[in-house]
Amino acid sequence: MTFWYHMYGTDIGTFSILIDNKTTIFNISGNQGDKWIKGTADVGLNGDFFLVLQAEMKNGYNGDIAVDDIVFVNCNIGSDGEYNGPADITFEDMRRTFSHIAEYDHQD
């Protein structure tokens, strides 16, 4: 997966990404400057899982942690559950898919 993150301020703690709230696949701490930085993390899983994006501040409130443009790469799974070759999936793609599923599930 790829994403952009911004960690700026004197009280910035740690930003981590975990799989199933157990395995850390990305971790960075401290002030990274007033800029957006491209990050990558290897999910390396096939099947069901969930990601936890965890941001922690130090003792104060001086700073912000932000994440944007999360993209899952090489994960084109067809409706039959078979892998259909490389594809990138954004959160926008997932939102459209889940909205469509929700509409289908609520039909009479």
All heavy atoms as an XYZ file, in Angstrom:
856
protein
N       0.851     -1.170      0.000
C       0.000      0.000      0.000
C       0.895      1.231      0.000
O       2.025      1.186      0.498
C      -0.949     -0.006      1.190
C      -0.312      0.178      2.549
S      -1.453      0.073      3.941
C      -2.131      1.700      3.956
N       0.389      2.287     -0.569
C       1.074      3.573     -0.529
C       0.128      4.595      0.077
O      -1.096      4.417      0.054
C       1.520      4.042     -1.927
O       0.365      4.243     -2.737
C       2.457      3.035     -2.577
N       0.690      5.652      0.608
C      -0.099      6.702      1.251
C       0.808      7.913      1.431
O       2.030      7.829      1.269
C      -0.638      6.229      2.612
C       0.429      5.670      3.511
C       1.090      6.470      4.427
C       0.788      4.341      3.424
C       2.093      5.960      5.234
C       1.782      3.806      4.222
C       2.438      4.618      5.128
N       0.212      9.030      1.756
C       0.947     10.247      2.082
C       0.642     10.610      3.522
O      -0.500     10.485      3.954
C       0.538     11.383      1.148
C       1.029     11.167     -0.256
C       0.418     10.436     -1.235
C       2.240     11.665     -0.816
N       1.177     10.450     -2.376
C       2.301     11.198     -2.148
C       3.281     12.451     -0.330
C       3.361     11.504     -2.995
C       4.326     12.751     -1.173
C       4.365     12.282     -2.487
N       1.656     11.029      4.258
C       1.450     11.424      5.648
C       2.139     12.754      5.934
O       3.082     13.145      5.255
C       1.914     10.336      6.627
C       3.401     10.043      6.597
C       4.265     10.690      7.472
C       3.931      9.115      5.717
C       5.624     10.427      7.452
C       5.273      8.841      5.694
C       6.124      9.500      6.567
O       7.472      9.237      6.539
N       1.615     13.444      6.952
C       2.112     14.759      7.361
C       2.170     14.753      8.877
O       1.158     14.510      9.538
C       1.153     15.836      6.848
C       1.646     17.240      7.006
N       1.559     17.927      8.197
C       2.220     18.078      6.122
C       2.056     19.147      8.037
N       2.461     19.265      6.783
N       3.361     14.968      9.431
C       3.549     14.957     10.888
C       4.372     16.183     11.258
O       5.574     16.208     11.051
C       4.278     13.678     11.323
C       3.535     12.408     10.986
S       4.480     10.894     11.281
C       4.711     10.935     13.049
N       3.697     17.188     11.787
C       4.381     18.457     12.036
C       3.985     19.020     13.394
O       2.807     19.106     13.720
C       4.023     19.456     10.930
C       4.670     20.807     11.069
C       6.051     20.940     11.045
C       3.901     21.941     11.230
C       6.647     22.180     11.167
C       4.488     23.192     11.348
C       5.868     23.302     11.322
O       6.454     24.529     11.450
N       4.984     19.377     14.188
C       4.750     19.995     15.483
C       5.656     19.411     16.554
O       6.190     18.312     16.425
N       5.817     20.162     17.620
C       6.749     19.751     18.679
C       6.224     18.600     19.531
O       7.011     17.907     20.178
C       7.080     20.943     19.603
O       5.861     21.456     20.145
C       7.810     22.029     18.850
N       4.919     18.359     19.530
C       4.357     17.292     20.366
C       3.929     16.062     19.565
O       3.140     15.244     20.036
C       3.152     17.823     21.156
C       3.573     18.863     22.180
O       4.642     18.687     22.791
O       2.842     19.851     22.362
N       4.477     15.915     18.363
C       4.163     14.750     17.538
C       4.740     13.496     18.181
O       5.903     13.465     18.584
C       4.731     14.914     16.109
C       4.049     16.069     15.390
C       4.609     13.627     15.305
C       2.578     15.882     15.153
N       3.924     12.472     18.265
C       4.364     11.195     18.813
C       4.677     10.216     17.702
O       5.626     10.382     16.956
N       3.819      9.211     17.550
C       4.073      8.113     16.615
C       2.863      7.870     15.725
O       1.727      7.939     16.176
C       4.388      6.820     17.398
O       5.504      7.053     18.243
C       4.698      5.666     16.469
N       3.133      7.569     14.456
C       2.108      7.120     13.522
C       2.447      5.690     13.132
O       3.570      5.403     12.708
C       2.050      8.020     12.289
C       1.224      7.459     11.165
C      -0.103      7.125     11.364
C       1.775      7.267      9.913
C      -0.870      6.592     10.331
C       1.024      6.746      8.872
C      -0.297      6.405      9.086
N       1.486      4.792     13.303
C       1.701      3.371     12.998
C       0.537      2.828     12.190
O      -0.594      3.299     12.312
C       1.801      2.551     14.290
O       2.819      3.023     15.116
N       0.824      1.814     11.380
C      -0.207      1.045     10.687
C      -0.032     -0.403     11.122
O       1.071     -0.951     11.057
C      -0.093      1.178      9.160
C      -0.219      2.646      8.735
C      -1.160      0.320      8.474
C       0.007      2.886      7.255
N      -1.132     -0.990     11.584
C      -1.101     -2.367     12.070
C      -2.102     -3.216     11.294
O      -3.150     -2.725     10.880
C      -1.458     -2.432     13.553
C      -0.546     -1.693     14.516
C      -1.017     -0.271     14.724
C      -0.497     -2.417     15.832
N      -1.785     -4.481     11.113
C      -2.714     -5.442     10.526
C      -3.375     -6.201     11.658
O      -2.687     -6.739     12.542
C      -1.987     -6.416      9.583
C      -1.411     -5.667      8.382
C      -2.939     -7.519      9.109
C      -0.617     -6.535      7.439
N      -4.698     -6.238     11.627
C      -5.493     -6.939     12.639
C      -5.122     -6.536     14.063
O      -5.212     -7.335     14.996
C      -5.364     -8.458     12.474
C      -5.962     -8.952     11.170
O      -6.871     -8.286     10.640
O      -5.524    -10.011     10.686
N      -4.665     -5.293     14.219
C      -4.293     -4.722     15.520
C      -3.182     -5.515     16.210
O      -3.042     -5.475     17.425
C      -5.514     -4.606     16.430
C      -5.403     -3.416     17.357
O      -4.660     -2.475     17.112
N      -6.146     -3.451     18.440
N      -2.379     -6.256     15.421
C      -1.311     -7.089     15.976
C       0.049     -6.799     15.363
O       1.015     -6.570     16.071
C      -1.624     -8.581     15.755
C      -2.877     -9.065     16.418
C      -3.136    -10.508     16.034
C      -4.506    -10.949     16.499
N      -4.862    -12.267     15.990
N       0.138     -6.847     14.044
C       1.415     -6.762     13.339
C       1.624     -5.355     12.799
O       0.820     -4.865     12.004
C       1.440     -7.766     12.166
O       1.153     -9.064     12.667
C       2.799     -7.754     11.488
N       2.705     -4.706     13.205
C       3.018     -3.358     12.734
C       3.721     -3.450     11.380
O       4.739     -4.126     11.246
C       3.933     -2.632     13.733
O       3.265     -2.578     14.998
C       4.250     -1.223     13.258
N       3.154     -2.759     10.373
C       3.760     -2.758      9.043
C       4.341     -1.388      8.682
O       5.008     -1.257      7.663
C       2.776     -3.239      7.958
C       1.530     -2.350      7.892
C       2.402     -4.700      8.191
C       0.614     -2.654      6.724
N       4.070     -0.377      9.515
C       4.662      0.950      9.307
C       4.687      1.653     10.650
O       3.734      1.560     11.429
C       3.845      1.782      8.307
C       4.444      3.115      7.998
C       5.418      3.250      7.024
C       4.046      4.247      8.687
C       5.980      4.490      6.744
C       4.601      5.491      8.420
C       5.571      5.603      7.452
N       5.796      2.359     10.918
C       5.930      3.061     12.184
C       6.947      4.181     12.016
O       8.055      3.942     11.547
C       6.401      2.076     13.269
C       6.372      2.682     14.640
O       6.860      3.769     14.854
N       5.796      1.957     15.577
N       6.557      5.384     12.394
C       7.475      6.520     12.351
C       7.111      7.461     13.495
O       5.945      7.579     13.855
C       7.448      7.232     10.978
C       8.601      8.211     10.858
C       6.109      7.877     10.721
C       8.895      8.644      9.452
N       8.123      8.105     14.062
C       7.895      8.968     15.228
C       8.517     10.340     15.027
O       9.495     10.495     14.290
C       8.517      8.337     16.479
O       7.902      7.121     16.786
N       7.941     11.318     15.723
C       8.514     12.651     15.794
C       8.123     13.568     14.655
O       7.504     13.171     13.673
N       8.508     14.817     14.815
C       8.250     15.868     13.843
C       8.975     15.537     12.543
O      10.188     15.371     12.527
C       8.739     17.201     14.420
C       8.469     18.372     13.517
O       7.927     18.238     12.430
N       8.865     19.543     13.977
N       8.234     15.454     11.444
C       8.826     15.164     10.129
C       8.900     16.408      9.251
O       9.231     16.307      8.074
C       8.012     14.074      9.427
C       7.914     12.781     10.197
C       9.271     12.146     10.448
O      10.059     11.964      9.520
N       9.563     11.831     11.704
N       8.594     17.557      9.814
C       8.638     18.801      9.050
C       7.284     19.131      8.449
O       6.377     18.304      8.410
N       7.148     20.366      7.991
C       5.895     20.848      7.429
C       5.808     20.473      5.952
O       5.897     21.323      5.058
C       5.782     22.360      7.617
C       4.402     22.886      7.284
O       3.483     22.067      7.081
O       4.248     24.122      7.223
N       5.676     19.163      5.683
C       5.626     18.657      4.313
C       4.908     17.315      4.286
O       4.828     16.607      5.291
C       7.040     18.493      3.755
C       7.862     17.500      4.542
C       9.304     17.443      4.072
C      10.073     16.456      4.942
N      11.271     16.980      5.487
N       4.366     16.967      3.128
C       3.755     15.660      2.912
C       4.838     14.698      2.443
O       5.650     15.036      1.579
C       2.638     15.752      1.881
C       1.407     16.384      2.443
C       1.076     17.721      2.394
C       0.368     15.736      3.153
N      -0.118     17.920      3.037
C      -0.576     16.716      3.515
C       0.132     14.416      3.526
C      -1.737     16.416      4.222
C      -1.020     14.110      4.234
C      -1.939     15.111      4.569
N       4.828     13.486      2.983
C       5.833     12.472      2.681
C       5.119     11.220      2.199
O       4.134     10.787      2.812
C       6.678     12.151      3.931
C       7.356     13.425      4.449
C       7.698     11.062      3.625
C       7.974     13.273      5.822
N       5.628     10.609      1.126
C       5.032      9.375      0.624
C       5.542      8.199      1.453
O       6.737      8.025      1.639
C       5.364      9.158     -0.851
C       4.620      7.972     -1.446
C       4.839      7.868     -2.937
C       3.969      6.766     -3.523
N       4.123      6.699     -4.991
N       4.602      7.395      1.941
C       4.948      6.206      2.705
C       4.499      4.953      1.983
O       3.581      4.982      1.162
N       5.155      3.849      2.278
C       4.766      2.553      1.735
C       4.771      1.520      2.851
O       5.547      1.628      3.812
C       5.714      2.085      0.616
O       7.027      1.940      1.151
C       5.737      3.060     -0.539
N       3.907      0.539      2.727
C       3.865     -0.562      3.678
C       3.427     -1.811      2.925
O       2.562     -1.748      2.057
C       2.893     -0.258      4.815
N       4.038     -2.931      3.257
C       3.720     -4.196      2.608
C       2.674     -4.937      3.427
O       2.968     -5.437      4.512
C       4.982     -5.041      2.462
C       4.739     -6.326      1.697
O       3.662     -6.451      1.080
O       5.621     -7.195      1.713
N       1.447     -4.995      2.903
C       0.381     -5.724      3.593
C       0.652     -7.217      3.477
O       0.589     -7.955      4.453
C      -1.002     -5.356      3.026
C      -2.094     -6.200      3.651
C      -1.269     -3.872      3.230
N       0.965     -7.683      2.280
C       1.387     -9.052      2.058
C       0.398    -10.130      2.478
O       0.803    -11.228      2.830
N      -0.887     -9.836      2.444
C      -1.895    -10.814      2.854
C      -2.873    -11.075      1.732
O      -3.137    -10.218      0.907
C      -2.675    -10.309      4.069
C      -1.916    -10.188      5.372
C      -2.806     -9.570      6.428
C      -1.418    -11.545      5.835
N      -3.429    -12.249      1.757
C      -4.492    -12.617      0.855
C      -5.645    -13.092      1.728
O      -5.477    -13.961      2.559
C      -4.019    -13.739     -0.075
C      -4.801    -13.795     -1.346
O      -5.681    -12.972     -1.576
N      -4.496    -14.762     -2.176
N      -6.793    -12.518      1.602
C      -7.921    -12.885      2.441
C      -8.359    -11.711      3.296
O      -7.955    -10.571      3.085
N      -9.179    -11.996      4.278
C      -9.750    -10.951      5.120
C      -8.745    -10.465      6.159
O      -8.036    -11.261      6.769
C     -10.983    -11.474      5.851
C     -12.128    -11.796      4.909
O     -12.123    -11.289      3.778
O     -13.026    -12.557      5.314
N      -8.716     -9.158      6.346
C      -7.899     -8.533      7.380
C      -8.431     -7.124      7.573
O      -9.217     -6.628      6.786
C      -6.416     -8.499      7.002
C      -6.101     -7.664      5.795
C      -5.768     -6.323      5.941
C      -6.158     -8.207      4.526
C      -5.484     -5.541      4.828
C      -5.874     -7.432      3.410
C      -5.536     -6.099      3.566
N      -8.002     -6.468      8.655
C      -8.324     -5.059      8.811
C      -7.067     -4.313      9.199
O      -6.145     -4.869      9.780
C      -9.477     -4.815      9.798
C      -9.177     -5.171     11.225
C      -8.634     -4.230     12.095
C      -9.454     -6.427     11.717
C      -8.369     -4.551     13.412
C      -9.205     -6.756     13.038
C      -8.652     -5.824     13.886
N      -7.036     -3.053      8.809
C      -5.904     -2.186      9.114
C      -6.290     -1.202     10.202
O      -7.410     -0.697     10.224
C      -5.471     -1.387      7.884
C      -4.844     -2.175      6.741
C      -4.545     -1.242      5.577
C      -3.582     -2.868      7.187
N      -5.360     -0.933     11.082
C      -5.522      0.092     12.101
C      -4.500      1.181     11.810
O      -3.300      0.898     11.740
C      -5.306     -0.487     13.515
C      -5.355      0.620     14.555
C      -6.325     -1.568     13.820
N      -4.971      2.407     11.623
C      -4.089      3.560     11.495
C      -4.110      4.255     12.841
O      -5.148      4.751     13.270
C      -4.577      4.502     10.393
C      -4.243      4.091      8.964
C      -4.945      2.827      8.553
C      -4.546      5.219      8.012
N      -2.976      4.263     13.500
C      -2.889      4.758     14.879
C      -1.952      5.955     14.944
O      -0.807      5.877     14.511
C      -2.365      3.630     15.759
C      -2.197      3.976     17.202
C      -1.748      2.747     17.982
O      -2.344      1.693     17.873
N      -0.687      2.898     18.740
N      -2.447      7.052     15.481
C      -1.645      8.269     15.641
C      -1.654      8.671     17.109
O      -2.715      8.729     17.728
C      -2.204      9.392     14.780
N      -0.478      8.932     17.640
C      -0.352      9.306     19.046
C       0.441     10.601     19.160
O       1.431     10.795     18.473
C       0.370      8.214     19.829
C      -0.354      6.883     19.835
C       0.437      5.801     20.540
O       1.626      6.017     20.844
O      -0.143      4.730     20.780
N      -0.018     11.458     20.054
C       0.691     12.697     20.367
C       1.490     12.492     21.651
O       1.208     11.581     22.419
C      -0.301     13.847     20.545
C      -1.158     14.149     19.335
S      -0.223     14.772     17.938
C       0.190     16.409     18.516
N       2.466     13.374     21.867
C       3.161     13.386     23.151
C       2.236     14.030     24.181
O       1.027     14.033     24.008
C       4.471     14.164     23.038
C       5.516     13.471     22.195
C       6.786     14.292     22.171
C       7.842     13.659     21.284
N       9.030     14.500     21.178
N       2.751     14.615     25.217
C       1.942     15.165     26.303
C       1.197     16.447     25.947
O       0.244     16.799     26.617
C       2.809     15.402     27.541
C       3.311     14.082     28.106
O       2.628     13.076     28.031
N       4.506     14.102     28.662
N       1.609     17.164     24.916
C       0.964     18.427     24.570
C       0.056     18.308     23.369
O      -0.282     17.218     22.912
N      -0.347     19.460     22.850
C      -1.267     19.517     21.716
C      -0.666     20.294     20.538
O      -1.393     20.680     19.629
C      -2.582     20.189     22.130
C      -3.311     19.420     23.198
C      -3.232     19.813     24.521
C      -4.052     18.308     22.870
C      -3.901     19.101     25.506
C      -4.719     17.584     23.844
C      -4.638     17.988     25.168
O      -5.289     17.281     26.134
N       0.630     20.514     20.518
C       1.264     21.311     19.476
C       1.692     20.402     18.325
O       2.786     19.851     18.327
C       2.460     22.083     20.029
C       3.035     23.034     19.015
O       2.433     23.287     17.980
N       4.211     23.555     19.311
N       0.808     20.234     17.361
C       1.133     19.439     16.192
C      -0.067     18.681     15.659
O      -1.089     18.560     16.317
N       0.100     18.184     14.439
C      -0.954     17.435     13.765
C      -0.351     16.268     12.998
O       0.755     16.362     12.469
C      -1.704     18.332     12.773
C      -2.435     19.460     13.470
O      -3.325     19.157     14.278
O      -2.100     20.622     13.213
N      -1.100     15.183     12.949
C      -0.748     14.028     12.132
C      -1.903     13.810     11.163
O      -3.063     13.745     11.577
C      -0.523     12.767     12.989
C       0.638     12.976     13.962
C      -0.270     11.551     12.098
C       0.852     11.838     14.941
N      -1.596     13.702      9.877
C      -2.624     13.501      8.857
C      -2.171     12.425      7.879
O      -0.977     12.240      7.652
C      -2.890     14.803      8.114
N      -3.143     11.718      7.298
C      -2.886     10.690      6.287
C      -3.838     10.933      5.131
O      -5.007     11.279      5.338
C      -3.108      9.273      6.857
C      -2.804      8.211      5.812
C      -2.280      9.048      8.098
N      -3.355     10.732      3.902
C      -4.194     10.982      2.727
C      -3.793     10.024      1.605
O      -2.703      9.447      1.614
C      -4.008     12.430      2.274
C      -5.129     12.923      1.370
O      -6.124     12.198      1.177
O      -5.001     14.039      0.844
N      -4.664      9.891      0.631
C      -4.414      9.152     -0.609
C      -3.888      7.737     -0.372
O      -2.865      7.338     -0.923
C      -3.459      9.920     -1.523
C      -4.062     11.200     -2.047
O      -5.300     11.252     -2.166
O      -3.317     12.144     -2.327
N      -4.613      6.949      0.411
C      -4.235      5.559      0.654
C      -4.615      4.737     -0.569
O      -5.750      4.790     -1.042
C      -4.939      5.020      1.904
C      -4.516      5.834      3.125
C      -4.652      3.537      2.088
C      -5.300      5.531      4.378
N      -3.649      3.968     -1.090
C      -3.873      3.141     -2.268
C      -3.327      1.743     -1.995
O      -2.189      1.591     -1.547
C      -3.161      3.725     -3.512
C      -3.358      2.816     -4.723
C      -3.661      5.127     -3.817
N      -4.140      0.731     -2.246
C      -3.690     -0.650     -2.171
C      -3.296     -1.072     -3.579
O      -4.089     -0.933     -4.507
C      -4.802     -1.554     -1.628
C      -5.138     -1.247     -0.205
C      -6.123     -0.331      0.105
C      -4.446     -1.852      0.826
C      -6.435     -0.039      1.422
C      -4.741     -1.568      2.151
C      -5.737     -0.647      2.443
N      -2.097     -1.575     -3.750
C      -1.576     -1.904     -5.081
C      -1.550     -3.416     -5.285
O      -1.439     -4.191     -4.332
C      -0.177     -1.302     -5.301
C      -0.240      0.216     -5.296
C       0.816     -1.786     -4.268
N      -1.666     -3.814     -6.545
C      -1.613     -5.224     -6.949
C      -2.635     -6.082     -6.221
O      -2.314     -7.116     -5.647
C      -0.205     -5.796     -6.746
C       0.809     -5.093     -7.603
O       0.510     -4.681     -8.713
N       1.997     -4.936     -7.091
N      -3.884     -5.664     -6.264
C      -4.896     -6.416     -5.521
C      -6.220     -6.495     -6.276
O      -7.270     -6.244     -5.721
C      -5.106     -5.801     -4.152
S      -5.372     -4.033     -4.173
N      -6.167     -6.854     -7.533
C      -7.365     -6.951     -8.359
C      -7.998     -8.328     -8.186
O      -7.591     -9.304     -8.781
C      -7.010     -6.699     -9.826
C      -8.225     -6.655    -10.712
O      -9.346     -6.667    -10.238
N      -7.997     -6.616    -12.005
N      -9.027     -8.423     -7.352
C      -9.734     -9.671     -7.112
C     -11.099     -9.583     -7.789
O     -11.862     -8.657     -7.544
C      -9.913     -9.937     -5.600
C      -8.570     -9.905     -4.876
C     -10.647    -11.249     -5.362
C      -7.610    -10.991     -5.289
N     -11.410    -10.549     -8.616
C     -12.683    -10.562     -9.323
C     -13.831    -10.999     -8.434
O     -13.637    -11.437     -7.300
N     -15.051    -10.900     -8.950
C     -16.230    -11.284     -8.174
C     -16.238    -12.771     -7.842
O     -16.911    -13.200     -6.910
C     -17.506    -10.907     -8.935
O     -17.529    -11.577    -10.186
N     -15.460    -13.561     -8.602
C     -15.371    -14.997     -8.314
C     -14.296    -15.308     -7.274
O     -14.063    -16.459     -6.940
C     -15.082    -15.771     -9.598
C     -13.805    -15.311    -10.292
O     -13.126    -14.384     -9.780
O     -13.482    -15.870    -11.352
N     -13.635    -14.270     -6.744
C     -12.607    -14.465     -5.726
C     -11.235    -14.776     -6.284
O     -10.282    -14.981     -5.536
N     -11.095    -14.795     -7.596
C      -9.817    -15.096     -8.228
C      -9.030    -13.821     -8.491
O      -9.601    -12.781     -8.802
C     -10.040    -15.837     -9.551
C     -10.663    -17.212     -9.384
C      -9.759    -18.171     -8.647
O      -8.551    -18.190     -8.927
O     -10.264    -18.896     -7.766
N      -7.723    -13.907     -8.371
C      -6.852    -12.774     -8.659
C      -6.809    -12.539    -10.155
O      -6.558    -13.459    -10.922
C      -5.451    -13.054     -8.114
C      -4.487    -11.923     -8.343
C      -4.621    -10.730     -7.663
C      -3.455    -12.051     -9.256
C      -3.747     -9.690     -7.875
C      -2.576    -11.015     -9.480
C      -2.721     -9.833     -8.779
O      -1.846     -8.811     -9.006
N      -7.069    -11.297    -10.577
C      -7.151    -10.977    -12.000
C      -6.031    -10.070    -12.482
O      -6.198     -9.349    -13.444
C      -8.502    -10.321    -12.298
C      -9.642    -11.267    -12.092
O      -9.517    -12.455    -12.349
N     -10.760    -10.768    -11.609
N      -4.912    -10.081    -11.829
C      -3.789     -9.272    -12.273
C      -3.652     -7.992    -11.472
O      -4.452     -7.707    -10.590
N      -2.612     -7.230    -11.769
C      -2.338     -6.028    -10.967
C      -3.400     -4.948    -11.126
O      -3.953     -4.764    -12.186
C      -0.989     -5.545    -11.507
C      -0.872     -6.151    -12.849
C      -1.664     -7.431    -12.830
N      -3.681     -4.316    -10.021
C      -4.597     -3.172    -10.010
C      -4.361     -2.393     -8.730
O      -3.939     -2.948     -7.726
C      -6.044     -3.621    -10.096
N      -4.640     -1.122     -8.797
C      -4.552     -0.273     -7.613
C      -5.969      0.055     -7.157
O      -6.834      0.345     -7.975
C      -3.815      1.027     -7.921
C      -2.365      0.785     -8.318
O      -1.871     -0.338     -8.095
O      -1.741      1.710     -8.838
N      -6.197     -0.015     -5.856
C      -7.508      0.260     -5.303
C      -7.380      1.391     -4.290
O      -6.591      1.310     -3.352
C      -8.100     -0.980     -4.607
C      -8.213     -2.130     -5.614
C      -9.450     -0.662     -3.998
C      -8.630     -3.432     -4.988
N      -8.157      2.453     -4.479
C      -8.154      3.577     -3.546
C      -9.338      3.453     -2.599
O     -10.240      2.650     -2.814
C      -8.262      4.912     -4.305
O      -9.547      4.965     -4.934
C      -7.159      5.055     -5.347
N      -9.339      4.254     -1.545
C     -10.482      4.268     -0.639
C     -11.744      4.707     -1.370
O     -12.833      4.263     -1.058
C     -10.203      5.165      0.562
C      -9.578      4.431      1.704
C      -8.783      3.319      1.508
C      -9.782      4.845      2.997
C      -8.209      2.639      2.563
C      -9.217      4.176      4.065
C      -8.431      3.065      3.837
N     -11.604      5.589     -2.361
C     -12.755      6.024     -3.148
C     -13.353      4.833     -3.893
O     -14.572      4.669     -3.937
C     -12.352      7.123     -4.134
C     -13.495      7.654     -4.967
C     -14.551      8.377     -4.152
O     -14.243      8.891     -3.071
O     -15.705      8.423     -4.615
N     -12.500      3.975     -4.469
C     -12.991      2.767     -5.141
C     -13.753      1.882     -4.168
O     -14.814      1.355     -4.485
C     -11.827      1.950     -5.724
C     -11.076      2.680     -6.810
O     -11.685      3.520     -7.502
O      -9.865      2.421     -6.960
N     -13.197      1.693     -2.969
C     -13.847      0.839     -1.978
C     -15.184      1.422     -1.535
O     -16.147      0.696     -1.352
C     -12.930      0.624     -0.780
C     -11.766     -0.296     -1.091
S     -10.794     -0.689      0.350
C      -9.775      0.758      0.478
N     -15.230      2.748     -1.380
C     -16.483      3.382     -0.964
C     -17.575      3.154     -1.996
O     -18.706      2.833     -1.663
C     -16.268      4.870     -0.721
C     -17.507      5.521     -0.103
C     -17.284      6.941      0.272
N     -17.348      7.743     -0.934
C     -16.802      8.936     -1.061
N     -16.129      9.461     -0.079
N     -16.916      9.608     -2.177
N     -17.234      3.289     -3.285
C     -18.220      3.037     -4.339
C     -18.667      1.575     -4.316
O     -19.838      1.271     -4.453
C     -17.628      3.391     -5.704
C     -17.635      4.868     -6.007
C     -17.350      5.132     -7.473
N     -16.063      4.606     -7.898
C     -14.931      5.315     -7.912
N     -14.932      6.560     -7.508
N     -13.820      4.770     -8.333
N     -17.733      0.652     -4.127
C     -18.066     -0.772     -4.097
C     -18.974     -1.090     -2.928
O     -19.995     -1.757     -3.078
C     -16.786     -1.624     -4.013
O     -15.986     -1.353     -5.152
C     -17.115     -3.109     -3.960
N     -18.618     -0.613     -1.731
C     -19.419     -0.908     -0.553
C     -20.787     -0.231     -0.636
O     -21.773     -0.786     -0.171
C     -18.682     -0.516      0.725
C     -17.473     -1.367      0.973
C     -16.274     -0.789      1.330
C     -17.529     -2.738      0.834
C     -15.152     -1.576      1.556
C     -16.416     -3.539      1.053
C     -15.224     -2.952      1.419
N     -20.867      0.951     -1.243
C     -22.164      1.612     -1.419
C     -23.050      0.772     -2.324
O     -24.233      0.595     -2.066
C     -21.981      3.003     -2.014
O     -21.322      3.850     -1.122
N     -22.462      0.230     -3.386
C     -23.213     -0.609     -4.320
C     -23.696     -1.874     -3.606
O     -24.846     -2.284     -3.762
C     -22.355     -0.966     -5.529
C     -23.018     -1.917     -6.463
N     -24.070     -1.545     -7.261
C     -22.809     -3.234     -6.703
C     -24.466     -2.581     -7.974
N     -23.720     -3.625     -7.653
N     -22.852     -2.498     -2.815
C     -23.231     -3.700     -2.073
C     -24.356     -3.376     -1.092
O     -25.317     -4.121     -0.975
C     -22.012     -4.300     -1.337
C     -21.029     -4.866     -2.359
C     -22.435     -5.382     -0.350
C     -19.694     -5.246     -1.781
N     -24.236     -2.241     -0.388
C     -25.267     -1.858      0.577
C     -26.608     -1.644     -0.124
O     -27.645     -2.060      0.382
C     -24.850     -0.600      1.328
N     -26.590     -1.016     -1.306
C     -27.829     -0.812     -2.053
C     -28.420     -2.145     -2.470
O     -29.622     -2.357     -2.371
C     -27.566      0.052     -3.288
C     -27.253      1.494     -2.979
C     -26.791      2.259     -4.204
O     -26.935      1.743     -5.328
O     -26.294      3.375     -4.033
N     -27.586     -3.064     -2.900
C     -28.053     -4.381     -3.334
C     -28.657     -5.140     -2.153
O     -29.709     -5.763     -2.278
C     -26.895     -5.163     -3.943
C     -27.293     -6.554     -4.373
C     -27.993     -6.752     -5.559
C     -26.986     -7.653     -3.583
C     -28.381     -8.017     -5.950
C     -27.364     -8.928     -3.969
C     -28.061     -9.113     -5.150
O     -28.436    -10.357     -5.541
N     -27.998     -5.092     -1.000
C     -28.465     -5.831      0.166
C     -29.794     -5.300      0.713
O     -30.515     -6.036      1.372
C     -27.425     -5.767      1.306
C     -26.229     -6.645      1.008
O     -26.327     -7.501      0.108
O     -25.191     -6.467      1.666
N     -30.116     -4.055      0.414
C     -31.334     -3.474      0.958
C     -32.504     -3.463     -0.016
O     -33.519     -2.849      0.209
C     -31.051     -2.058      1.465
C     -30.228     -2.057      2.708
N     -28.860     -1.969      2.669
C     -30.560     -2.183      4.004
C     -28.386     -2.008      3.903
N     -29.391     -2.140      4.732
N     -32.359     -4.144     -1.140
C     -33.455     -4.224     -2.087
C     -34.474     -5.237     -1.589
O     -34.133     -6.243     -0.992
C     -32.950     -4.653     -3.467
C     -32.083     -3.591     -4.128
C     -31.544     -4.066     -5.463
O     -31.730     -5.214     -5.848
N     -30.869     -3.174     -6.157
N     -35.732     -4.991     -1.863
C     -36.809     -5.925     -1.431
C     -37.019     -7.021     -2.450
O     -36.887     -6.924     -3.575
C     -38.120     -5.167     -1.202
C     -37.996     -4.264      0.005
O     -37.319     -4.652      0.977
O     -38.599     -3.196     -0.023
